[in-house]
């Protein structure tokens, strides 16, 4: 199997497989997907460690990370599946599953965004983007690695747990992010991001009222808010940072280090560059769907090359 250590993402995927197995909803397609997933050495190690860590484990080949999310989100099994998921996480968290890059620390329930990924109503995996029409007639688009709750039972409300969401032609639903509340006007369009404890709101059309830690702000089109470390600041919307809505990753005089950090959100595995080329400046627009093509394009544009150990391990260095 070689000396390949699983990282936190691999462990998270292994837990998702386990959740689907516990729900008992695996299909033949899931079994085939799991067999493909398990071929990766790091995945095998993560799966084996999870098996030793959890008394719920049974070596049945029928689990898929994507299907785990869908099984938790199924309308007729939502509450039951979420309770079961929480029970599994508590069991696993009590033992501790080792992940690479953490210095041997256990993967706990506080690890972001693992807990929220498993509990959110709608989620997206690495590189996945998802669109959905809501009951109030508005449309929602989730960016990669995002999770949101949808509640139209009483007061229509969405709760962004993590990641990025684009709400177009909003209706009656308000949006909650941590301790913040966003109330849009009818037919407004906006983007909200919540990553690394930073909340950002960008208004594209119409107007919003935002309560950031209890303080109300009014925003019009092309205005933005950023809340970090207890401070809220106004800003002008940077449309380049929102180009993911069109399936594009845009860099305008962005350093290579910053660009790879953003690209890594759309690509599974390890991606980095040497310190000497990190300050190189890059400008361009790249289709998100093919990250290998993006890396090849960047290497043609800049005096750099790729070092690949596997499709999941890429490091850029100078030529």
Secondary structure as the mmCIF struct_conf table of DSSP 4:
data_model
#
loop_
_struct_conf.conf_type_id
_struct_conf.id
_struct_conf.beg_label_comp_id
_struct_conf.beg_label_asym_id
_struct_conf.beg_label_seq_id
_struct_conf.end_label_comp_id
_struct_conf.end_label_asym_id
_struct_conf.end_label_seq_id
BEND BEND1 UNK A 3 UNK A 3
STRN STRN1 UNK A 7 UNK A 7
HELX_RH_AL_P HELX_RH_AL_P1 UNK A 8 UNK A 23
TURN_TY1_P TURN_TY1_P1 UNK A 24 UNK A 24
HELX_RH_AL_P HELX_RH_AL_P2 UNK A 28 UNK A 38
TURN_TY1_P TURN_TY1_P2 UNK A 39 UNK A 39
BEND BEND2 UNK A 40 UNK A 40
HELX_RH_AL_P HELX_RH_AL_P3 UNK A 41 UNK A 53
TURN_TY1_P TURN_TY1_P3 UNK A 55 UNK A 56
BEND BEND3 UNK A 61 UNK A 61
HELX_RH_AL_P HELX_RH_AL_P4 UNK A 65 UNK A 73
HELX_RH_3T_P HELX_RH_3T_P1 UNK A 75 UNK A 77
HELX_RH_AL_P HELX_RH_AL_P5 UNK A 78 UNK A 95
STRN STRN2 UNK A 98 UNK A 98
STRN STRN3 UNK A 100 UNK A 100
TURN_TY1_P TURN_TY1_P4 UNK A 101 UNK A 104
STRN STRN4 UNK A 106 UNK A 106
TURN_TY1_P TURN_TY1_P5 UNK A 109 UNK A 110
BEND BEND4 UNK A 111 UNK A 111
TURN_TY1_P TURN_TY1_P6 UNK A 112 UNK A 113
HELX_RH_AL_P HELX_RH_AL_P6 UNK A 114 UNK A 119
BEND BEND5 UNK A 121 UNK A 121
STRN STRN5 UNK A 122 UNK A 123
TURN_TY1_P TURN_TY1_P7 UNK A 126 UNK A 127
STRN STRN6 UNK A 130 UNK A 133
TURN_TY1_P TURN_TY1_P8 UNK A 135 UNK A 136
BEND BEND6 UNK A 137 UNK A 137
STRN STRN7 UNK A 139 UNK A 142
BEND BEND7 UNK A 144 UNK A 145
STRN STRN8 UNK A 147 UNK A 151
BEND BEND8 UNK A 153 UNK A 155
STRN STRN9 UNK A 157 UNK A 168
BEND BEND9 UNK A 169 UNK A 169
BEND BEND10 UNK A 172 UNK A 172
STRN STRN10 UNK A 174 UNK A 177
TURN_TY1_P TURN_TY1_P9 UNK A 178 UNK A 179
STRN STRN11 UNK A 180 UNK A 184
HELX_LH_PP_P HELX_LH_PP_P1 UNK A 185 UNK A 185
TURN_TY1_P TURN_TY1_P10 UNK A 186 UNK A 187
STRN STRN12 UNK A 189 UNK A 195
TURN_TY1_P TURN_TY1_P11 UNK A 196 UNK A 197
STRN STRN13 UNK A 198 UNK A 205
BEND BEND11 UNK A 206 UNK A 206
STRN STRN14 UNK A 207 UNK A 212
TURN_TY1_P TURN_TY1_P12 UNK A 213 UNK A 214
STRN STRN15 UNK A 215 UNK A 220
TURN_TY1_P TURN_TY1_P13 UNK A 221 UNK A 222
STRN STRN16 UNK A 223 UNK A 228
TURN_TY1_P TURN_TY1_P14 UNK A 229 UNK A 230
STRN STRN17 UNK A 231 UNK A 236
HELX_RH_3T_P HELX_RH_3T_P2 UNK A 239 UNK A 246
TURN_TY1_P TURN_TY1_P15 UNK A 247 UNK A 247
STRN STRN18 UNK A 248 UNK A 255
HELX_RH_AL_P HELX_RH_AL_P7 UNK A 256 UNK A 263
HELX_RH_3T_P HELX_RH_3T_P3 UNK A 264 UNK A 266
BEND BEND12 UNK A 267 UNK A 267
BEND BEND13 UNK A 269 UNK A 269
STRN STRN19 UNK A 270 UNK A 273
HELX_RH_AL_P HELX_RH_AL_P8 UNK A 275 UNK A 278
TURN_TY1_P TURN_TY1_P16 UNK A 279 UNK A 279
STRN STRN20 UNK A 281 UNK A 287
TURN_TY1_P TURN_TY1_P17 UNK A 288 UNK A 289
HELX_RH_AL_P HELX_RH_AL_P9 UNK A 291 UNK A 301
TURN_TY1_P TURN_TY1_P18 UNK A 302 UNK A 303
STRN STRN21 UNK A 304 UNK A 310
TURN_TY1_P TURN_TY1_P19 UNK A 311 UNK A 312
STRN STRN22 UNK A 313 UNK A 318
#
